[in-house]
């Protein structure tokens, strides 16, 4: 069986008899007088566009795909892709929490950590993450995303297992730095895979679903660490068993991921050719194409000059400060309130459950309200944790259960994080511009994690006053920025409607084609912001 090349396929379309024909794009029907118009559109479609050949077939199709007809295809994508994203994200967050759980046992004593050594170990992971962010995001755009991510998972699992050989401060610092480099690709790759298979309305629920796995990871990690904490007769100490078991889990999953995870709708083995066309047609409504493998520095420059990019990135900085503090020091906080190491791990179970419920519910609300509520949800998900932080700061130590209850609210940081990711996916057009915004977001997020790890001073235990103030300030800043962002997006849509008119069938069709030409949101005048 011969495979038709992209150029041959285009030629076969353009050589067809020039007579009227019907095309369907974004669930809208159009009649073209002849193929000259189609040729004009396709001749400007980026040759580096992933799924370009399938999109050409969509442009020829006379089949109208309504919501009811597509539901079966979407359920199939959910059954295959969502579990892959959920398990991957759960394991990578479990990995990040491994140091926190290990700190509840004899890690600090065995490695002879003193003063702020533990804070530095927590921070060096994020320094590695920072180093890996730019090349990682660049490679994700350039190469098959699933194969690249699966390879990173293998290396990452090996590094985690290698933690059991750490003998001193220098050794654990080197391992955490390398681990951070390898993990820098995981979240951006999950975001990209989600954006290639779901449209703007479908993404919030799916992204919240896989990020809610942070809560599951917290619960699994707490139970796992509690159980391993009783393995006192083993040749390996409990903190080493934690790294070994989590590392082996990641190693096995890496090969499962490589086999099942698709690079794009083009090579999704679980979809038939017709179903691939349906997915391409559906995602084309985003007016962003699927993915363009050529990096355009003009788009990168546009991202750096766009206020949208900087507001989201500053929110990323705030999220990072909060995450760097809570994910590494919650065990230390709870132990400082008067609980043992075993109890400190077990008491983190409600933390994970609350995060799971809140993040998952935010995704449900974003989908079923069918309105621009993403930025509002970003604001609202900041409130519970801000209240918890203020409680830890002001409640006296003798009320230790009230303090633990406040700690249970801290991991809701997953809510603001996922809302930022969703906003990047639905308010930024152009593959290189999106990649650049993701780089900016993750760079500042990583800087924030470093800062968050370093503002928890050992001498201020157990209340960590400076750390609490830093986290409270970060939440307040993020809530203010979310208000500014909502107003900015509202004004941009209003300005475009005033200048170009509201969207019609014809202008929406042009916007869809512009997406496969890899236009940015600034270049595509028919682009409207979903905020």
C-alpha positions as CSV (number, residue, x, y, z in Angstrom):
1,X,0.0,0.0,0.0
2,X,1.5,3.3,-1.1
3,X,1.4,6.4,1.1
4,X,0.5,9.6,-0.5
5,X,2.8,12.5,0.3
6,X,1.7,15.9,1.5
7,X,2.6,17.5,-1.8
8,X,1.0,14.7,-3.9
9,X,-2.1,15.0,-1.8
10,X,-2.3,18.7,-2.3
11,X,-1.8,18.3,-6.1
12,X,-4.6,15.7,-6.2
13,X,-6.9,18.3,-4.6
14,X,-5.9,21.2,-6.8
15,X,-6.0,19.1,-10.0
16,X,-9.7,18.2,-9.4
17,X,-12.3,19.5,-11.8
18,X,-13.1,23.1,-11.1
19,X,-16.8,23.0,-10.2
20,X,-18.8,24.1,-7.2
21,X,-18.3,22.0,-4.1
22,X,-19.3,22.1,-0.4
23,X,-16.8,22.2,2.4
24,X,-17.3,22.0,6.2
25,X,-14.9,23.7,8.6
26,X,-15.6,24.1,12.3
27,X,-19.0,22.6,11.9
28,X,-19.9,25.3,9.3
29,X,-20.8,24.7,5.7
30,X,-19.5,26.8,2.7
31,X,-19.9,26.6,-1.0
32,X,-16.8,27.3,-3.1
33,X,-17.3,28.3,-6.7
34,X,-14.2,26.5,-7.8
35,X,-10.9,25.1,-6.4
36,X,-9.0,28.3,-7.0
37,X,-10.1,29.6,-3.6
38,X,-9.1,26.3,-2.0
39,X,-5.7,26.5,-3.7
40,X,-5.2,30.0,-2.4
41,X,-5.9,28.8,1.1
42,X,-3.8,25.7,1.0
43,X,-0.9,27.3,-0.7
44,X,-0.4,29.4,2.4
45,X,-0.8,26.6,4.9
46,X,2.4,26.1,6.7
47,X,4.5,23.2,5.3
48,X,5.6,22.5,8.9
49,X,2.0,22.1,10.2
50,X,1.4,18.8,12.0
51,X,-1.9,17.3,10.7
52,X,-1.8,19.6,7.5
53,X,-2.7,16.8,5.1
54,X,-5.7,15.7,7.3
55,X,-6.8,19.3,7.5
56,X,-6.9,19.4,3.6
57,X,-9.2,16.4,3.7
58,X,-11.4,18.2,6.2
59,X,-11.6,21.2,3.8
60,X,-12.9,18.9,1.0
61,X,-15.4,17.0,3.2
62,X,-19.1,17.5,2.7
63,X,-20.0,15.8,6.0
64,X,-21.4,18.0,8.8
65,X,-20.2,16.9,12.2
66,X,-22.5,18.0,15.0
67,X,-22.0,17.7,18.7
68,X,-24.0,14.5,19.1
69,X,-22.0,12.8,16.3
70,X,-18.7,13.8,17.7
71,X,-19.5,12.6,21.3
72,X,-18.6,9.0,20.4
73,X,-15.1,10.1,19.1
74,X,-14.5,12.3,22.1
75,X,-15.3,9.4,24.5
76,X,-12.8,7.3,22.6
77,X,-10.1,9.9,22.9
78,X,-10.9,10.3,26.6
79,X,-10.7,6.5,27.2
80,X,-7.2,6.3,25.6
81,X,-5.5,9.7,26.1
82,X,-6.8,10.9,29.5
83,X,-5.5,7.9,31.5
84,X,-2.1,8.3,30.0
85,X,-2.0,12.0,31.0
86,X,-3.4,11.3,34.4
87,X,-1.0,8.5,35.4
88,X,2.0,10.5,34.0
89,X,1.1,13.6,35.9
90,X,0.4,11.7,39.1
91,X,3.8,10.0,39.0
92,X,5.7,13.1,38.2
93,X,4.1,14.9,41.2
94,X,4.7,11.9,43.4
95,X,8.3,12.3,42.4
96,X,8.4,15.9,43.4
97,X,6.9,15.0,46.8
98,X,9.4,12.2,47.4
99,X,11.9,14.6,49.0
100,X,9.1,16.0,51.3
101,X,8.2,12.5,52.4
102,X,11.8,11.4,52.9
103,X,12.4,14.5,55.1
104,X,9.9,13.1,57.6
105,X,12.4,10.3,58.4
106,X,16.2,10.2,58.8
107,X,17.2,11.8,55.5
108,X,18.5,15.0,57.2
109,X,20.5,13.1,59.8
110,X,21.9,10.5,57.4
111,X,23.1,13.1,55.0
112,X,24.4,15.3,57.8
113,X,22.3,18.3,56.7
114,X,22.5,21.4,58.8
115,X,21.1,24.9,58.8
116,X,19.4,25.7,55.4
117,X,21.0,22.6,53.6
118,X,17.5,21.1,53.2
119,X,16.2,24.3,51.7
120,X,19.1,24.3,49.2
121,X,18.3,20.8,48.2
122,X,14.7,21.7,47.6
123,X,15.8,24.8,45.6
124,X,18.5,23.0,43.4
125,X,15.8,20.8,41.8
126,X,14.1,24.0,40.6
127,X,17.4,25.4,39.4
128,X,17.7,22.2,37.2
129,X,14.1,22.7,36.1
130,X,15.0,26.3,35.1
131,X,18.0,25.1,33.0
132,X,15.8,22.5,31.3
133,X,12.8,24.7,30.5
134,X,14.0,26.5,27.4
135,X,15.6,23.6,25.5
136,X,12.8,21.3,26.7
137,X,10.0,23.5,25.4
138,X,11.9,24.1,22.1
139,X,12.4,20.3,21.6
140,X,8.7,19.6,22.4
141,X,7.7,21.8,19.4
142,X,10.4,20.4,17.1
143,X,10.2,16.6,17.7
144,X,7.5,14.0,18.2
145,X,6.3,15.0,21.7
146,X,5.3,11.5,23.1
147,X,8.5,9.8,22.1
148,X,10.6,12.6,23.5
149,X,8.7,12.7,26.8
150,X,8.8,8.9,27.2
151,X,12.6,9.0,26.8
152,X,12.8,11.7,29.5
153,X,10.7,9.5,31.8
154,X,13.2,6.6,31.5
155,X,16.2,8.9,32.4
156,X,14.2,10.6,35.2
157,X,13.2,7.3,36.8
158,X,16.9,6.2,36.8
159,X,17.9,9.4,38.5
160,X,15.3,8.9,41.2
161,X,16.4,5.4,41.9
162,X,20.0,6.7,42.1
163,X,19.0,8.8,45.2
164,X,19.4,5.6,47.3
165,X,23.2,5.9,46.7
166,X,23.4,9.5,48.0
167,X,25.9,9.7,50.9
168,X,26.2,13.4,51.6
169,X,24.9,16.9,50.8
170,X,26.9,17.2,47.6
171,X,25.6,14.0,46.2
172,X,22.0,14.7,46.8
173,X,22.4,18.2,45.4
174,X,23.8,16.8,42.1
175,X,21.0,14.3,41.7
176,X,18.2,16.8,42.4
177,X,19.7,19.2,39.9
178,X,19.7,16.6,37.1
179,X,16.2,15.4,38.1
180,X,14.9,18.9,37.7
181,X,16.3,19.2,34.1
182,X,14.6,16.0,33.1
183,X,11.2,16.9,34.6
184,X,11.1,20.3,32.9
185,X,9.4,18.7,29.9
186,X,6.6,16.9,31.6
187,X,4.0,19.6,32.2
188,X,4.5,21.4,28.8
189,X,4.2,18.1,26.9
190,X,1.0,17.2,28.7
191,X,-0.4,20.7,27.9
192,X,0.6,20.2,24.2
193,X,-0.9,16.7,23.9
194,X,-4.2,18.0,25.4
195,X,-4.3,21.0,23.0
196,X,-3.8,18.7,20.0
197,X,-6.9,16.5,20.8
198,X,-9.4,18.9,22.4
199,X,-10.9,22.3,21.5
200,X,-11.0,25.3,23.8
201,X,-14.3,24.3,25.4
202,X,-13.1,20.7,26.1
203,X,-9.7,21.5,27.4
204,X,-10.4,22.9,30.9
205,X,-12.1,19.7,32.1
206,X,-9.4,17.5,30.7
207,X,-6.5,19.6,32.0
208,X,-8.1,19.9,35.4
209,X,-8.7,16.1,35.4
210,X,-5.0,15.3,34.9
211,X,-3.8,18.0,37.2
212,X,-6.2,16.9,39.9
213,X,-4.0,13.8,40.0
214,X,-1.6,15.9,42.1
215,X,-4.2,15.3,44.9
216,X,-4.2,11.6,44.2
217,X,-0.4,11.6,44.2
218,X,-0.4,13.3,47.6
219,X,-2.7,10.6,49.0
220,X,-0.8,7.7,47.4
221,X,2.5,9.2,48.6
222,X,1.3,9.7,52.1
223,X,0.1,6.1,52.4
224,X,3.2,4.7,50.6
225,X,5.5,6.7,52.9
226,X,3.6,5.7,56.0
227,X,3.8,2.0,55.0
228,X,7.5,2.2,54.1
229,X,8.2,4.1,57.4
230,X,7.4,0.8,59.2
231,X,10.0,-1.1,57.2
232,X,12.6,-0.8,59.9
233,X,14.0,-4.3,59.3
234,X,15.1,-3.6,55.7
235,X,18.7,-3.1,54.7
236,X,17.5,0.2,53.2
237,X,16.3,3.0,55.4
238,X,12.7,4.2,54.9
239,X,13.7,7.4,53.1
240,X,15.8,5.4,50.6
241,X,12.9,2.9,50.1
242,X,10.7,5.9,49.2
243,X,13.0,6.9,46.4
244,X,13.5,3.3,45.2
245,X,9.8,2.4,45.0
246,X,8.7,5.7,43.3
247,X,11.6,5.4,40.9
248,X,10.6,1.8,39.9
249,X,7.0,2.9,39.4
250,X,8.2,5.6,37.0
251,X,10.5,3.3,35.2
252,X,7.8,0.7,34.4
253,X,5.3,3.5,33.4
254,X,7.9,5.0,30.9
255,X,7.6,2.0,28.6
256,X,3.8,1.9,28.9
257,X,3.8,5.6,27.9
258,X,6.1,5.1,24.9
259,X,3.8,2.4,23.6
260,X,0.5,4.0,24.0
261,X,1.0,7.8,24.0
262,X,0.3,9.5,20.5
263,X,2.5,12.3,19.2
264,X,-0.5,13.9,17.5
265,X,-3.9,12.9,15.9
266,X,-1.9,11.9,12.8
267,X,-0.4,8.8,14.5
268,X,-2.9,8.0,17.2
269,X,-3.2,4.2,16.9
270,X,-6.5,4.1,18.7
271,X,-8.3,6.3,16.0
272,X,-9.5,5.2,12.6
273,X,-8.7,7.5,9.6
274,X,-12.3,8.9,9.8
275,X,-12.0,9.6,13.5
276,X,-8.7,11.4,13.0
277,X,-10.4,13.7,10.5
278,X,-13.1,14.3,13.1
279,X,-10.5,15.3,15.7
280,X,-8.8,17.6,13.3
281,X,-12.1,19.2,12.3
282,X,-12.9,19.7,16.0
283,X,-9.6,21.1,17.1
284,X,-9.4,23.4,14.1
285,X,-12.1,25.5,15.8
286,X,-9.4,26.7,18.1
287,X,-8.0,28.7,15.2
288,X,-4.5,27.6,16.3
289,X,-3.8,24.6,14.0
290,X,-2.4,21.5,15.7
291,X,1.3,22.2,15.9
292,X,4.0,23.8,13.7
293,X,7.5,22.3,14.0
294,X,9.3,25.4,12.7
295,X,10.3,27.9,15.4
296,X,9.6,31.5,14.3
297,X,11.6,34.1,16.2
298,X,9.1,36.8,15.0
299,X,6.4,35.1,17.1
300,X,8.8,34.8,20.0
301,X,9.4,38.6,19.9
302,X,5.6,39.1,19.7
303,X,5.2,37.0,22.9
304,X,7.8,39.1,24.7
305,X,6.0,42.3,23.8
306,X,2.5,41.0,24.7
307,X,1.1,42.1,28.0
308,X,-1.0,38.9,28.1
309,X,2.2,36.8,28.3
310,X,3.7,38.8,31.2
311,X,0.5,38.8,33.3
312,X,0.3,35.0,33.0
313,X,4.0,34.6,33.6
314,X,3.8,36.7,36.8
315,X,1.0,34.5,37.9
316,X,3.4,31.6,37.3
317,X,6.0,33.3,39.5
318,X,3.4,33.5,42.3
319,X,2.4,29.9,41.8
320,X,6.0,28.9,42.0
321,X,6.7,30.7,45.3
322,X,3.7,29.0,46.8
323,X,4.5,25.5,45.4
324,X,8.2,25.7,46.3
325,X,7.2,26.4,49.9
326,X,4.3,24.0,50.4
327,X,5.5,21.0,48.5
328,X,8.8,20.8,50.3
329,X,7.9,22.0,53.8
330,X,4.5,20.7,54.6
331,X,6.0,17.7,56.5
332,X,8.2,20.0,58.4
333,X,5.2,22.3,59.3
334,X,3.1,19.4,60.6
335,X,6.0,17.9,62.6
336,X,6.7,21.3,64.1
337,X,3.1,21.4,65.4
338,X,3.9,18.5,67.6
339,X,3.4,15.3,65.5
340,X,5.8,12.4,64.7
341,X,7.3,11.8,61.3
342,X,4.9,8.9,60.7
343,X,1.9,11.0,61.7
344,X,3.1,13.9,59.6
345,X,3.0,11.8,56.4
346,X,-0.4,10.2,57.2
347,X,-1.9,13.6,58.0
348,X,-1.3,14.8,54.5
349,X,-4.0,12.4,53.2
350,X,-6.8,15.1,53.5
351,X,-4.5,17.6,51.7
352,X,-4.6,15.4,48.6
353,X,-8.3,14.7,48.8
354,X,-9.2,18.4,49.1
355,X,-6.9,19.3,46.1
356,X,-8.4,16.6,44.0
357,X,-12.0,17.7,44.7
358,X,-11.3,21.5,44.2
359,X,-9.3,21.1,41.0
360,X,-11.6,18.6,39.4
361,X,-14.6,20.7,40.3
362,X,-13.0,23.8,38.8
363,X,-12.7,21.9,35.5
364,X,-16.3,20.8,35.6
365,X,-17.4,24.4,36.2
366,X,-15.3,25.7,33.3
367,X,-16.9,23.2,30.9
368,X,-20.6,23.3,31.9
369,X,-21.0,27.0,32.4
370,X,-19.9,27.5,28.8
371,X,-18.9,31.1,29.6
372,X,-15.7,33.0,30.0
373,X,-15.2,31.9,33.6
374,X,-11.6,30.7,33.5
375,X,-10.1,33.9,34.9
376,X,-12.8,34.0,37.5
377,X,-12.0,30.5,38.6
378,X,-8.3,31.5,38.8
379,X,-9.4,34.2,41.3
380,X,-11.7,31.9,43.3
381,X,-9.3,29.0,43.7
382,X,-6.8,31.4,45.4
383,X,-9.2,32.2,48.3
384,X,-9.2,28.9,50.3
385,X,-5.4,28.6,50.4
386,X,-5.0,32.2,51.2
387,X,-7.3,31.7,54.2
388,X,-5.2,28.6,55.2
389,X,-2.0,30.5,55.1
390,X,-3.3,33.4,57.2
391,X,-4.6,30.8,59.7
392,X,-1.1,29.2,60.0
393,X,0.4,32.7,60.5
394,X,-2.0,33.8,63.3
395,X,-3.3,30.7,65.1
396,X,-1.2,29.9,68.3
397,X,0.8,26.6,68.4
398,X,-1.3,25.1,71.2
399,X,-4.2,24.7,68.6
400,X,-2.3,22.2,66.7
401,X,-5.3,20.5,65.0
402,X,-6.5,23.9,63.7
403,X,-3.1,24.5,62.3
404,X,-3.1,21.0,60.6
405,X,-6.6,21.9,59.1
406,X,-5.1,25.0,57.6
407,X,-2.2,22.9,56.1
408,X,-4.9,20.7,54.4
409,X,-5.8,23.7,52.2
410,X,-2.3,24.4,51.0
411,X,-2.2,22.1,48.0
412,X,-5.1,23.8,46.3
413,X,-2.3,25.7,44.5
414,X,-3.0,23.2,41.7
415,X,-6.2,25.2,40.9
416,X,-4.4,28.5,39.9
417,X,-1.7,26.5,38.1
418,X,-4.0,24.7,35.8
419,X,-6.1,27.8,35.1
420,X,-2.9,29.6,34.0
421,X,-2.1,26.6,31.7
422,X,-5.6,26.6,30.3
423,X,-5.5,30.4,29.6
424,X,-2.2,30.0,27.7
425,X,-3.7,27.3,25.6
426,X,-6.8,29.3,24.7
427,X,-5.6,32.9,24.5
428,X,-2.3,32.6,22.6
429,X,-2.1,31.8,18.9
430,X,0.9,30.7,16.9
431,X,3.0,27.6,17.7
432,X,6.2,29.5,18.4
433,X,4.4,32.2,20.4
434,X,2.7,29.6,22.5
435,X,6.1,27.8,23.1
436,X,7.6,31.1,24.1
437,X,4.8,32.0,26.5
438,X,5.2,28.5,28.1
439,X,8.9,29.1,28.4
440,X,8.3,32.4,30.1
441,X,5.7,30.9,32.4
442,X,7.8,27.9,33.4
443,X,11.0,30.0,33.8
444,X,9.2,32.4,36.3
445,X,7.4,29.5,37.9
446,X,10.8,27.8,38.5
447,X,12.3,31.0,39.8
448,X,9.3,31.2,42.2
449,X,9.9,27.6,43.3
450,X,13.5,28.5,44.2
451,X,12.4,31.6,46.1
452,X,9.7,29.6,47.9
453,X,12.2,27.0,49.0
454,X,14.7,29.5,50.3
455,X,12.3,31.8,52.3
456,X,11.6,29.0,54.8
457,X,14.4,29.6,57.3
458,X,15.3,26.7,59.7
459,X,15.6,29.2,62.6
460,X,12.0,30.3,62.1
461,X,10.5,26.7,62.5
462,X,7.8,25.7,63.1
463,X,5.8,28.8,62.0
464,X,8.2,29.9,59.3
465,X,7.0,33.5,59.5
466,X,9.0,34.8,56.5
467,X,7.8,31.9,54.4
468,X,4.2,32.4,55.3
469,X,4.3,36.1,54.5
470,X,5.9,35.4,51.2
471,X,3.2,32.9,50.3
472,X,0.4,35.3,51.4
473,X,1.8,38.1,49.3
474,X,2.0,35.8,46.3
475,X,-1.6,34.9,46.5
476,X,-2.7,38.5,46.9
477,X,-0.6,39.5,43.9
478,X,-2.1,36.7,41.8
479,X,-5.7,37.7,42.7
480,X,-5.0,41.2,41.6
481,X,-3.4,40.1,38.3
482,X,-6.4,37.9,37.6
483,X,-8.7,41.0,37.8
484,X,-6.4,42.9,35.4
485,X,-6.2,39.9,33.0
486,X,-10.0,39.6,32.8
487,X,-10.3,43.3,32.0
488,X,-7.6,43.0,29.3
489,X,-9.2,40.0,27.5
490,X,-12.6,41.6,27.7
491,X,-11.3,44.8,26.2
492,X,-9.4,43.0,23.4
493,X,-12.5,41.1,22.3
494,X,-14.6,44.2,22.4
495,X,-12.0,46.1,20.4
496,X,-11.9,43.4,17.7
497,X,-15.6,43.2,17.4
498,X,-15.8,46.9,17.0
499,X,-13.0,47.0,14.4
500,X,-13.7,43.8,12.4
501,X,-17.3,43.0,13.4
502,X,-18.7,40.0,15.2
503,X,-17.8,36.6,13.9
504,X,-19.8,35.2,11.0
505,X,-19.7,31.8,9.3
506,X,-17.3,33.2,6.7
507,X,-15.0,35.0,9.1
508,X,-14.9,32.0,11.4
509,X,-13.9,29.8,8.4
510,X,-11.1,32.3,7.6
511,X,-9.9,32.2,11.2
512,X,-9.8,28.4,11.1
513,X,-7.6,28.4,8.0
514,X,-5.4,31.1,9.5
515,X,-4.8,28.8,12.4
516,X,-3.3,26.2,10.1
517,X,-1.2,28.9,8.5
518,X,0.3,29.3,12.0
519,X,-1.0,32.9,12.5
520,X,-0.6,34.3,16.0
521,X,-3.6,35.8,17.9
522,X,-2.4,39.2,16.8
523,X,-2.1,38.3,13.1
524,X,-5.4,36.5,13.0
525,X,-8.1,39.2,13.1
526,X,-10.8,36.6,13.5
527,X,-9.3,35.2,16.7
528,X,-11.3,35.8,19.9
529,X,-10.0,35.3,23.4
530,X,-11.6,32.6,25.6
531,X,-10.9,33.9,29.1
